[in-house]
Structure formats: C-alpha cells, structure tokens
C-alpha cells in the first residue's frame, strides 16, 4: 500500500474532522470520526457497512471474539450485529481518525450477479464480520470519495459510481466471502440474514426461537448453529441485545424511566431488565443514562 496515499487519506479526513466528534457529510452514507483520547467500550449495533481506521486504533468485540484494526485496515459487517466498540490508540498529537461507509444490500446483490467469481463460495456460513488490510484500489476509491466532498455539485452524479466501485472491489477482495454469503440465494447465511432483518422489526414481540427456525427453513438445532456462526452469539442473546439497545435509546431520547422502557421493548420483569441492562452496559439504567448525558 503506497504510504503517500495513506497519508493523503489521513490529511483529508483530519481536515474535515478538526475537533473530536462524529461528522455527517454531504454523501449520506459516509460518516467521519475523530477522538483525541482512548474511549470506554460502547455497546452499539453495526449495520451493513465498511469501517476504516485512518489513524490510531480501534477494537470491536462480537460475543467472545475480538477484532482489532489499525491504520490502513478495514472492517466489514454484512448484517446488523450487536457489538462493543472503542478506540484503543489516540492522543492529541495523533488522534484517532476513522470513517464508515454504509453499504446497500441491493447494490451488492446487483453487482455480485454480474461478477464472475473464480473461487466457489464455501457452503458453511461465515462470520458476518471481517477485518482485512486495504489494497491499493480500495484505498484509492475511498480517497476519491473523500475528495469529492470538495465538489458538492458533483456528488449526486459521481458518488454513486465510486460507491459502486467500492462494492466491486470489496466483493473481489478478501472481504468478498463475507458479503457474498449475504446475497447467495438459498445459502444458510442469507436465510439467517433474513431472520435478523425480521427480528429488527419485531424484537418487542414474544418471539419463540423455534418460530425463527421455521422462518429460516431449518430445524431448531441447525438454526441455532448457523445463527451463532453468522452473528457470533445465540438467537436469544441477539434478541436481548436488540431490546436493551432500544431501551437505552428510549431512556436517553424520550426521557422514559427504566420500567416504562422495559415494557416498551418487550420485558415483562423490570428486575430482569435491570439485571441484563447492567450486565451489558456496566451500570444500572439510571446511572448509565446519567453518565451518558454528562459525557455528552
């Protein structure tokens, strides 16, 4: 990877993110981040997208797995995953700089249908998250996408073309298997992805796990095996993460108390909700929300 290109990308991102924060851009799918200190682990949901560490270091944990990625490395997630994310290397002289590009499943499916892949896809489902080093082509495309922000009148015409190029390069590179499982018709990973998409819309309902297996056209034991292979956790753990993440947002944004938030997201027991919330976020609901507001 040419060092000059990597430096160019760091200068471009640093020029946009001159102080700590999260930056939206005129390209709706593109976000930029800057942090001058290491951060505490933050449970969140990573959707279908490409994350890049431009400078510094970041760690993402998925269940019991740890994914570290530093300068010039990229992380792809192909389905919505409950993770814990935090900056591991940053200071005021060399702050953490990162970017994230949301990917469109329809574009991935269209591009994959037109590509001729030399290596057949393995039948077994793979983890819906991967970390690899950027190659020259992908680094160049990302740099051109950032440079395009200086020509806002051209963004509607050119940004979709560069984003499609990025998808082509991802499918053709080491991230390819992670994304191809998402769009391969009839593959176990695709069936799990469909169930995960359904769960996102219905996680507040009473959802028997065996019913999810039926939706995936699998036996309950096979479903649990494939779900864990893709999502890094059991279906029940995944459901709990969705509920707790949503409850946290309800308390933070709508000023709900813990009991009301618990009911809204599908909990019948306020005490169980509090126990599981504390286990995930490291503090009881009231203390956690107070901490978040103070830090903001």
N, C-alpha and C positions, 0 to 999 in steps of 0.2 A: 504494500500500500504506500503510494508516494506520500512522504512526510509533508510536503508543501500543501497537498490537497487537504490533509487532515488539519493542518494549521489554518488554512483558508476557512474551513468549516467552523473551527473554533472561534476565529475572529468574527465571522459573520453572525454566529449565534450570540457571542458576547456583545456584539454591537447592538443587538436587539434587546437582550436581557442585561441591562446595565446595573440593575439592582435586584436583590432577591425577590423571587415571586414566580407565579405561573402566568405565561403570556399567551393569549389568543393571538391569532394572526388573520390576515385577510384571506388566507387559504383555510376554510373552515375545518378541515381535517387535521391541521397542523398546530401543535402546541409546543412552546419552548419553556424551559425551566432553568432557574438559577438558584443555588443555595451556597452561602458562604461558610456554613458550618455543617458538620455531620448532623443527621436527624435521628429521631426515635422511630422505631418501626411503626408504620401506619397501615392498618388493615384497610384494604380497598378492593375494588373489582377492576381487573384488567380485561378490557374487551378485545375484540379482533383488531390488532394493530401492530405497529412496528415501533419499538423504542430504541433510541440511540444514546449512548453515553459519549458526549463530545469531549468532556474534560472531567477529571475526578473519578469517582467510583460509586456504583450503586449495587445494592443487593435486593433480590426478590426471593421470598420464601413461599413455596407452594406445598402445603402439607408439611412433610418432613424433608422436602428437597430444598436445596439452596442453589440459586442462580446468581452468580456474580458477573457483572460486566463493566469493563472499564473503557478508556478511550479507544475509539475505533471498533467497538463491539456493538452488536445489535441483538435485541430480544424480540421475538415474535410470539404473540399469543393468537391462537386460532379460534378459541371460544371464550366466553366470559368465565374468568377464573377468580375466585376469592384468594387474594394473596396478601402478604405483608411486605411493604416496600420501604426502603430507607437509603439515604445517602451515606456512604461509608468513607469517602475521601473528599474533603472540601476544606478550604480556608479562604481568607480574604484575598490573599495574593493569587491563588489559583482556585476559584470557586468551582463547584460542580456545575456543569452545563450539560443540559440534555434536551432531547426533542422527542416528540411522539407523533406518529402519523397514523390516524385511523384508516383502516382498510375496509373496502367494500366487498362483501361476500359475492355479490352479483358480478362485479368486475373480475374477481378471482376465478369464478366459475366460467365466465366467458373466455377469459384468456387461457385458462387451463384446457378448455375444449379445443382451442386452436393450436395448442403446442404439441409437439411430438417428443415425448419423454423416452430417453434411451433405456433408463432403468425402470423395471416394473415396480409398482408400489407394493411393499410388504403387506400381507393380509392382516397381520396383527395391528391393533390400534396403537398409536404412539402418543406420547405426552403432548398436550396441546400447547406446549411452550418450549422454545429452543433458543439457545444463545450461540451465535457464531461471529467471527470476525468479518467486518465489512470488506468486500472486494472492491477493486478499483471502479468497476462500472456502477455499483450501487452507491458508493461514496460520491462519484461524480453526479449522479442523478439527484441525490439529496442536496448537494451543493448548489446545483442549478435551481432546485425548487426554492431554496432559501434566497438565492439571488433574485428570483422572480418577485419577491416582496418589494423590491425597489421599482418595479414596473407594474403598479396595481391595475392599470388599464388593460394589461395583457393577461392577468391572472385567470379570468374566466375562459380564455381560449387555450392557454398553454399549460396551466396547472393540471388539468385532467390528463393531458398527454404524458407529462412527466410522471404523474401518479400511476398511470397505466404501465409506463416503462419500469417503474419500481416494482410493480406486481410481477411483471415478466421476469425481472432479474431475481426476485425472491423465489419464484417458482422454479427457476432454472438453477438456483444455487443450493446451499446447504439447508436453507430454511424450507426448501421445496416439499419434502415429505410431510412436514408439519401442516402446511397449507393444503396439500393435495388430498390428504385424508378428509379434509373438511368438505370437499366438493366431489369426491369419488362416489358415484351413485351406488347405494347398497352396502358401502363399507361400514363396518361397525362404528368407526369414529363419526361418520356422518349421521348415523342413527342416534348416537349419543349427543351430537351437536344439536339435533332437532329437539331432543328431550330437554336439553339445557335451555334452548330458546323458549320452549313451552313453560319450563319452570320459572323463568324470569317473569312471565306474565301471570303466573298462578301460585306463587310461593306463599301467599297468605292463606290459601285454601288448605283443607285437610287432604294431604296427598299421600296415599298409601304407596310405598315403594314398589310393590308388586304391580300396581297400575302403571307405573312408569316403565316397567319391564315390558308390559303389553304394548305400550306406545312405541317402544324400540324394537318390537317383534323378536324379543329374546326371552329366554327363561330367566327367572329372578336371579339365579346364581351367575349365569353368564352376563346378565345386565350389570350386576354389581362389579364383576371382574373388569368388564370393558369400561365402565364408568370411572372406576379408580385409575385404570390405565391412562385415560384421557385427562381427567380432571385432577388427579393427584390426591383424591380423597373419596370417601364413600358418598353415595347419594344423600344420606341423612345429614352428614357433615356439611355438604354443599348447601342443602336447604336451610340449615341453621345459619350459615354464613350470610345467605341472601336476606333472611329475616332480620338478623342482628344489624347488618349494614343499613338496611332500610329504616329500622327503628332509630338508629343513631342519627340519620338524616332528618327524620321526623322531629326528634327532640331538639336538634340543632336549628332547623329551619322553620319549624312550625310551633316551637316552644311547647311541645307536648310533654307531660310528665311521663315517667317510666311506665306506670301501669297502663296508661292510655296507649302509649306507643306499642307496648307488648301485645295488647289486644288487637291493634290495627294490623300487626304483621302476622298474626295467627297463633300467638301463645295463649294458652288457657291459664297458665300459672305464672303469676308475677314473680314469685320467688325463683322458679326455674329460669325465667327470663333473666333475672338479675344475676344468677349464678353463671349462666352461659355468657352473658354480656361481659362480666368481669373476667372470665377466662379468656375471651377473645381480645378485649381491648385493654386489659391490665388494670382496670379500675371500675368501681360500680358506676351505673349510669349517671347519677347526679354529679359525681366527682369528675367523671370523664368529660361530660359536656361543659362543665365549668372550666376545665383545663383547656379544652379546645377553644372556647371563647376568649380566654385570656391570652392564649398564644396567637390568636388571630388579630 
